[in-house]
Amino acid sequence: MTKLQVKAFFYQLASFAVLFILGRYIIALYTGLTGIWIPMTSFVIATIIGPKFQAVKTKDGERLFMKWIFVKGIREIQ
């Protein structure tokens, strides 16, 4: 794995973790779900709304890109 691929993995992991924990707290607080349904629902929501990071080899070298449903198009990070 290259340096940018590792960076993309950690960005993906960090964004998922933040959204999962935040979603789990909000779901437990404001819904009537109990048991395994709280983390399962939070997992699905964090997976859907979380940004996707990917390292791509281009003719100019390796670049890091992000795609997110709240941002139009694909953004170059590095």
Secondary structure as a PSIPRED ss2 file (coil, helix, strand):
# PSIPRED VFORMAT (PSIPRED V4.0)

   1 M C   1.000  0.000  0.000
   2 T C   1.000  0.000  0.000
   3 K H   0.000  1.000  0.000
   4 L H   0.000  1.000  0.000
   5 Q H   0.000  1.000  0.000
   6 V H   0.000  1.000  0.000
   7 K H   0.000  1.000  0.000
   8 A H   0.000  1.000  0.000
   9 F H   0.000  1.000  0.000
  10 F H   0.000  1.000  0.000
  11 Y H   0.000  1.000  0.000
  12 Q H   0.000  1.000  0.000
  13 L H   0.000  1.000  0.000
  14 A H   0.000  1.000  0.000
  15 S H   0.000  1.000  0.000
  16 F H   0.000  1.000  0.000
  17 A H   0.000  1.000  0.000
  18 V H   0.000  1.000  0.000
  19 L H   0.000  1.000  0.000
  20 F H   0.000  1.000  0.000
  21 I H   0.000  1.000  0.000
  22 L H   0.000  1.000  0.000
  23 G H   0.000  1.000  0.000
  24 R H   0.000  1.000  0.000
  25 Y H   0.000  1.000  0.000
  26 I H   0.000  1.000  0.000
  27 I H   0.000  1.000  0.000
  28 A H   0.000  1.000  0.000
  29 L H   0.000  1.000  0.000
  30 Y H   0.000  1.000  0.000
  31 T C   1.000  0.000  0.000
  32 G C   1.000  0.000  0.000
  33 L C   1.000  0.000  0.000
  34 T C   1.000  0.000  0.000
  35 G C   1.000  0.000  0.000
  36 I C   1.000  0.000  0.000
  37 W H   0.000  1.000  0.000
  38 I H   0.000  1.000  0.000
  39 P H   0.000  1.000  0.000
  40 M H   0.000  1.000  0.000
  41 T H   0.000  1.000  0.000
  42 S H   0.000  1.000  0.000
  43 F H   0.000  1.000  0.000
  44 V H   0.000  1.000  0.000
  45 I H   0.000  1.000  0.000
  46 A H   0.000  1.000  0.000
  47 T H   0.000  1.000  0.000
  48 I H   0.000  1.000  0.000
  49 I H   0.000  1.000  0.000
  50 G C   1.000  0.000  0.000
  51 P C   1.000  0.000  0.000
  52 K E   0.000  0.000  1.000
  53 F E   0.000  0.000  1.000
  54 Q E   0.000  0.000  1.000
  55 A E   0.000  0.000  1.000
  56 V E   0.000  0.000  1.000
  57 K E   0.000  0.000  1.000
  58 T E   0.000  0.000  1.000
  59 K C   1.000  0.000  0.000
  60 D C   1.000  0.000  0.000
  61 G E   0.000  0.000  1.000
  62 E E   0.000  0.000  1.000
  63 R E   0.000  0.000  1.000
  64 L E   0.000  0.000  1.000
  65 F E   0.000  0.000  1.000
  66 M E   0.000  0.000  1.000
  67 K E   0.000  0.000  1.000
  68 W C   1.000  0.000  0.000
  69 I C   1.000  0.000  0.000
  70 F C   1.000  0.000  0.000
  71 V C   1.000  0.000  0.000
  72 K C   1.000  0.000  0.000
  73 G C   1.000  0.000  0.000
  74 I E   0.000  0.000  1.000
  75 R E   0.000  0.000  1.000
  76 E E   0.000  0.000  1.000
  77 I C   1.000  0.000  0.000
  78 Q C   1.000  0.000  0.000
